Amino acid sequence: MSKILLVDDDPLFRVWLTEALKTQGHEVECAINGIEGLKRIRSFMPDIIMLDLVMPQMDGFSLLEARDCMTPIMMLSARDNEEDRIRSYELGADDFLTKPFSIKELLVRLHALERRLSPRPMAQMAIEQATAQPVKFDEAAYRITIGKNAVELTQTEFRLFKYLFERKGQVITKQELQKSVLQKDLGRFDRNLDMHISNTRRKLANTRLPRTLINTVRGQGYSFSA
């Protein structure tokens, strides 16, 4: 069962949902706004956050922008419009559920998030094995070698991989990668960076290295598996 942080300013809703979740065996803590929610994230260290959108002092959007964790987030909002959904996903939310909803539907969505918390053993093992191997960079040939696996890259792919590798474990925004590696600003509809990342992952997979050495952090950017 999961540790769940519920951030919502409606006291009746908090009581109703907390009781329903505890009945299913979950551990639940509550916060009444985004400011308190950020404090509870650090002290409670939840597995999943359920976040209301409209709250006093700090709303759900502001919490999404201010958080420094990668905890899965399910938005719970009485507002049901495309703009709110899109902005929530762009800021890193994993799901969006419109109030009122049934406990049955919420539990189905919750279980889907819980499955994401448990990485597939074989995939995780492959990442751990790859990150434990020495990595060599051939600046002249734009070649990286991980253990016994050599990957031939283009100049841009090589620079992107090295930039992320040197900052492993950190989330690097698309804007930073675009400016530091591709040396131009990121346009609204620019998919050039995503194409280079995709090609690099494909080349990793072709040499029996895990594609997920380079992670996509939804709504934020990319990171190299630590």
C-alpha positions as CSV (number, residue, x, y, z in Angstrom):
1,M,0.0,0.0,0.0
2,S,1.1,3.6,-0.6
3,K,1.9,6.7,1.4
4,I,-0.5,9.3,0.0
5,L,-0.4,13.1,0.5
6,L,-3.8,14.7,-0.1
7,V,-3.6,18.5,-0.7
8,D,-7.1,20.0,-0.7
9,D,-8.7,23.0,1.0
10,D,-12.2,21.3,1.4
11,P,-12.4,19.8,4.9
12,L,-15.4,17.5,4.1
13,F,-13.7,16.3,0.9
14,R,-10.5,15.6,2.8
15,V,-12.3,13.5,5.5
16,W,-14.3,11.6,2.9
17,L,-11.3,10.7,0.7
18,T,-9.0,10.0,3.6
19,E,-11.4,7.5,5.1
20,A,-11.9,5.8,1.8
21,L,-8.1,5.5,1.2
22,K,-7.4,4.3,4.7
23,T,-10.1,1.6,4.3
24,Q,-8.0,0.3,1.4
25,G,-4.9,0.2,3.6
26,H,-3.2,3.4,2.5
27,E,-1.3,5.7,4.8
28,V,-2.7,9.3,4.3
29,E,-1.6,12.7,5.4
30,C,-3.4,16.0,4.4
31,A,-2.4,19.6,3.7
32,I,-4.9,22.4,3.2
33,N,-2.9,24.4,0.6
34,G,0.2,24.3,-1.6
35,I,2.5,25.9,1.0
36,E,1.6,23.3,3.6
37,G,1.7,20.7,0.8
38,L,5.4,21.5,0.0
39,K,6.3,21.1,3.7
40,R,4.5,17.8,4.0
41,I,6.2,16.5,0.8
42,R,9.6,17.0,2.5
43,S,8.5,15.6,5.9
44,F,6.1,12.8,4.9
45,M,7.9,11.7,1.7
46,P,4.8,10.4,0.0
47,D,4.7,7.8,-2.8
48,I,1.8,9.6,-4.5
49,I,0.4,13.1,-4.2
50,M,-3.3,13.9,-4.8
51,L,-3.6,17.6,-5.5
52,D,-6.5,20.0,-5.7
53,L,-6.2,22.8,-8.3
54,V,-7.9,25.8,-6.8
55,M,-6.7,26.6,-3.2
56,P,-5.9,29.7,-1.2
57,Q,-2.3,31.0,-0.7
58,M,-0.8,28.5,-3.2
59,D,-2.8,26.7,-5.8
60,G,-2.1,23.3,-7.5
61,F,-0.2,24.8,-10.5
62,S,2.1,26.7,-8.2
63,L,2.9,23.6,-6.2
64,L,3.7,21.7,-9.4
65,E,6.1,24.5,-10.3
66,A,7.7,24.8,-6.9
67,R,8.2,21.1,-6.0
68,D,11.6,19.5,-6.1
69,C,10.6,15.9,-6.2
70,M,9.5,13.4,-8.9
71,T,6.6,11.9,-6.9
72,P,3.7,10.9,-9.2
73,I,0.8,13.4,-8.9
74,M,-2.9,13.0,-9.5
75,M,-4.8,16.2,-10.0
76,L,-8.3,16.4,-8.4
77,S,-10.3,19.4,-9.6
78,A,-13.9,20.6,-9.9
79,R,-12.8,22.5,-13.0
80,D,-13.0,20.5,-16.1
81,N,-11.5,22.3,-19.1
82,E,-8.8,21.5,-21.6
83,E,-6.6,24.4,-20.6
84,D,-6.3,23.1,-17.0
85,R,-5.6,19.6,-18.1
86,I,-2.9,20.6,-20.6
87,R,-1.2,22.9,-18.2
88,S,-1.2,20.2,-15.4
89,Y,0.4,17.7,-17.7
90,E,2.9,20.2,-19.0
91,L,3.9,21.0,-15.3
92,G,4.5,17.3,-14.6
93,A,1.1,15.9,-13.4
94,D,0.6,12.2,-14.1
95,D,-3.3,12.1,-14.1
96,F,-6.2,14.5,-13.9
97,L,-9.5,13.4,-12.3
98,T,-12.6,15.7,-12.3
99,K,-14.7,16.1,-9.2
100,P,-17.2,14.6,-8.4
101,F,-15.8,11.1,-9.0
102,S,-16.4,7.7,-7.7
103,I,-14.0,6.0,-5.3
104,K,-13.9,3.0,-7.7
105,E,-12.6,5.1,-10.5
106,L,-10.0,6.9,-8.3
107,L,-8.7,3.5,-7.0
108,V,-8.3,2.2,-10.6
109,R,-6.3,5.3,-11.5
110,L,-4.3,5.0,-8.2
111,H,-3.4,1.4,-8.9
112,A,-2.1,2.5,-12.4
113,L,0.2,5.0,-10.7
114,E,1.3,2.4,-8.2
115,R,2.4,0.1,-11.0
116,R,4.6,2.9,-12.3
117,L,6.3,3.0,-8.9
118,S,7.6,-0.5,-9.4
119,P,10.0,-0.7,-12.3
120,R,10.3,-3.9,-14.2
121,P,13.1,-6.0,-12.6
122,M,14.9,-6.8,-15.9
123,A,14.8,-3.2,-17.1
124,Q,16.0,-1.9,-13.7
125,M,18.8,-4.5,-13.6
126,A,19.9,-3.5,-17.1
127,I,20.2,0.2,-16.1
128,E,22.1,-0.7,-12.9
129,Q,24.5,-2.8,-14.9
130,A,25.1,-0.1,-17.5
131,T,25.6,2.7,-15.0
132,A,28.1,0.5,-13.1
133,Q,30.3,0.2,-16.2
134,P,33.1,2.7,-17.0
135,V,32.2,5.2,-19.7
136,K,34.7,6.4,-22.2
137,F,34.3,9.4,-24.5
138,D,36.1,9.6,-27.9
139,E,35.9,13.2,-28.7
140,A,37.4,12.8,-32.2
141,A,35.1,9.9,-33.4
142,Y,32.0,11.0,-31.4
143,R,32.0,7.5,-29.9
144,I,31.0,6.5,-26.4
145,T,32.0,3.2,-24.9
146,I,30.1,1.7,-21.9
147,G,31.9,-1.4,-20.7
148,K,32.4,-3.4,-23.9
149,N,29.6,-1.7,-25.8
150,A,30.6,1.1,-28.2
151,V,28.0,3.5,-29.6
152,E,28.7,5.7,-32.7
153,L,26.9,9.0,-32.4
154,T,26.6,12.2,-34.4
155,Q,28.4,15.3,-33.0
156,T,25.1,16.7,-31.5
157,E,24.1,13.3,-30.0
158,F,27.6,12.9,-28.5
159,R,27.4,16.4,-26.9
160,L,23.9,15.8,-25.6
161,F,24.9,12.4,-24.1
162,K,28.0,13.8,-22.5
163,Y,26.2,16.9,-21.1
164,L,23.6,14.7,-19.4
165,F,26.2,12.2,-18.2
166,E,28.3,14.8,-16.5
167,R,25.1,15.9,-14.6
168,K,23.7,12.4,-13.9
169,G,20.9,12.3,-11.5
170,Q,19.9,16.0,-12.2
171,V,16.9,17.0,-14.3
172,I,18.1,19.2,-17.1
173,T,15.4,21.3,-18.8
174,K,14.9,21.3,-22.5
175,Q,15.6,25.0,-22.5
176,E,19.1,24.4,-21.0
177,L,20.0,21.5,-23.3
178,Q,18.8,23.5,-26.3
179,K,20.9,26.5,-25.4
180,S,24.0,24.8,-24.0
181,V,24.3,22.0,-26.6
182,L,22.3,23.0,-29.7
183,Q,23.2,26.6,-29.0
184,K,19.9,28.2,-29.8
185,D,16.7,29.0,-28.0
186,L,13.9,26.5,-27.7
187,G,11.0,27.3,-30.0
188,R,7.4,26.5,-29.0
189,F,7.0,23.9,-31.8
190,D,10.7,22.9,-32.0
191,R,11.1,19.1,-31.8
192,N,14.8,19.1,-32.9
193,L,16.1,18.3,-29.4
194,D,13.5,15.5,-28.9
195,M,14.6,14.0,-32.3
196,H,18.3,13.9,-31.2
197,I,17.4,12.3,-27.9
198,S,15.2,9.7,-29.6
199,N,18.0,8.8,-32.1
200,T,20.5,8.5,-29.2
201,R,18.2,6.1,-27.4
202,R,17.7,4.0,-30.5
203,K,21.4,3.7,-31.0
204,L,21.8,2.7,-27.3
205,A,19.2,0.0,-27.8
206,N,20.9,-1.2,-31.0
207,T,24.1,-1.9,-29.0
208,R,22.1,-3.7,-26.2
209,L,22.2,-0.8,-23.8
210,P,19.0,0.4,-22.1
211,R,17.2,3.2,-23.8
212,T,16.3,4.5,-20.3
213,L,19.8,5.6,-19.5
214,I,18.3,8.9,-20.7
215,N,15.1,9.5,-18.8
216,T,12.2,11.8,-19.8
217,V,11.0,13.8,-16.9
218,R,7.5,14.8,-17.9
219,G,7.0,18.5,-18.0
220,Q,10.6,19.2,-16.9
221,G,13.2,17.8,-19.3
222,Y,15.7,14.9,-19.3
223,S,18.0,13.2,-16.9
224,F,20.8,10.6,-17.0
225,S,20.2,7.5,-14.8
226,A,22.3,7.8,-11.7
